[in-house]
Amino acid sequence: MEQAGERRIAAPRARVWEALNDPEVLKRCIDGCEGLSKTADNVFHAVVRAKVGPVSATFAGDVTLAELDPPNGYTLEVSAKGGAAGFARGTARVTLADDGDGTLLTYKAEGRVGGKLAQIGQRLIDAAARKTADDFFEALARELGPPTEGAAPAKAVPRSSPILVWSGVAAVLVALGLLAWRLIGG
């Protein structure tokens, strides 16, 4: 299953890059994040409490940063388990580009879920994933401070996207890890 999107963030690209690679910033921006720590040069361990419909669990997993191209982007490789609730695995490509006095963040994620998560209705997962991604980007925009003069606040850039299923292991995103299980639907 796939998810893709773009966000304009009213902060310079270097500042957005730093925030997306700072475990403390990500922990504050990911709803339900109970822990996010760096375990190796490009590996983070995340613990995220998530609820999607009737399924509520604490997911633990690893987010590996690959194909690093500072400050332009990277690929997140995610693997997380939530006991009986199931598992989530996938990848997300995150790219950053200058956009006037702000930054355009683009992401494309592919993932799959199993266990009880896979039994939940697609609409419920889609809605949870959409809300999770929106909440993360709003928190990231707040974290980076008020918009600079003339810059628009973080907002979704209209774009068609396939079925959303990257649940929040991103985001421990979408980082973000972000993202990760949180973008999948958490």
N, C-alpha and C positions, 0 to 999 in steps of 0.2 A: 504494500500500500504506500501511497506517496502523498506528500504535502509540499507545496511550494509557496513562496510569498516574498514580499519586499516590504521594508520599513524604512522610512526616512527618520533619522535621529539627528536632532539639532545639536550636534557636537562634532568636532573635527575627527577625522578617521583615526588618527593616532590615539586619541583619547578613548574612542569606542573600542579599538583593538585592546588597549590596556584593560578596560573594564571587562571585556569578554574573556580575558585570560587571568583575572583576579578572583581566586576562590571566594574571598570574603564578599566581593561585590555580587558575584553570582548567587551565593548563598542568600543574600538579602533580597535578591530579585526573583528567586524561584519559590513560589508558594509551596509550602509543605516541606521545604528542604530542611532536613534535620542535621545534615552533615555534608561537607564537600571538602575534601582534602587532596592535596597533590601527593601522589605516591611514587612518582618517577618524573623524569623530565617532561614527558608529554602525556602523563596518565593521571586522571583524577578518579577518586573513589567517591561516589555519591550515595546518600541515603535520603530518600524522598517518600514522605507519606502522601498517598494519593487516594482519591475516591472517584470512581466512575460509576454512576448509577448505584447498584447495590454492592459493588465490589470496592472494598476499602482495604488497603494493605500498605505496608512499608516495603518499599523496593530498595534493594541495594545493588549497586553495579559499578562497572568501570566505564569511563569515557576516555578514549584515547584520541589525542590530537594528531592527525596525520596530514601529509601534504601541506605542511606549514609554509606560508608565504607572507611573512609580516610586512606591513600591516594590511595586507590585501585579503587574506582569508586562510581557511583551513578546512579539513574534513574531520567531523566527529564520528568516531566509531563507538557504538554503545551496545552494552550487553548488561541486562539487569534482571533480577529475579525477585519475585514477591511472594514466595511460598506457594500456597494453594491458589492464590490469585492469578498466578501465571508468570510469564516472562515477556520481555521486550528486547528485540535486537534490531539494529539498523545502523544506517549512516546518514549524516547530514552534511552537505557542503554549504559553508557559510562564506560569502564574499562581501567585501567592503569596498565602496568606491566613493570618491569625493562627489558631493552634490551641493554645489554652491558653498555656503558656509557650514553645511552639515555633512552627513554621511548617509549613503544609501546602502542598507544591509539587505542582501538577497540570500535566501536559503532554499535548498531543495533537499528533502529528506525522503528516505525510503526505509520502511521498517516492517516488522511483523510482530504480532503478539500471539501468545498461546495461553492455554489454561482458561480460567474463568473469564479473563479479559476477552478472549476470542468469541465467547458466547454472548457478549453484550451486544445489543442492537447497534448497527452502524451509525444511526442518527445520534444516539447518546454519546458514542465515542467521538463523532465529528464535533458535536457541540462542546464537549469537554476539551477537546484539543484546541478548538478555536478560542475558547475562553482562556485557556492556559497560555497560549501564545500571546494573546492580547494583554493579559495581566503581566506577563514577563516583560514585554516591550515597554509597557507603560511604566513599570517599576525601573527598568533600565534608564528610560528617559529622565525620570525623577532623580535617579542616582547620579546622573551626569550633570544635573543642575538645570537651572532655568534656561529656556531657549535664548540664544543670542538674538540681538535685535534684528528683526526682519526674517528670522527663521521660523518655520512652522514646527509645531510640536510633533513628536513621534506619532506617526499614523500609518495605517495600512495604505499601500499603493495598490490601486485596483489591478488585479491580475487574475486570470483564470487559474484555478488550482484543482488537482484531482482530489479524491477522497482523502480526508484528513485522518491520519491514524497515528502519527508520531506522538506518542503520549509522553509525557514528561520524563523520560530518563535523562535533555536539553536540554533541556533544555536546558536541564542539565544538558536547553537550548538550551532549544532552540533554544544553553549552554546550556543551554544553553544550556552541554549539559545544561549544560544548560539544558542543559537543556535536556537532556535526553529523554527520560520517561515522561516528563511534563509535556513535551511536544507530541508524544504519541497519544496522548489523550487524558493524562492525569489531571 
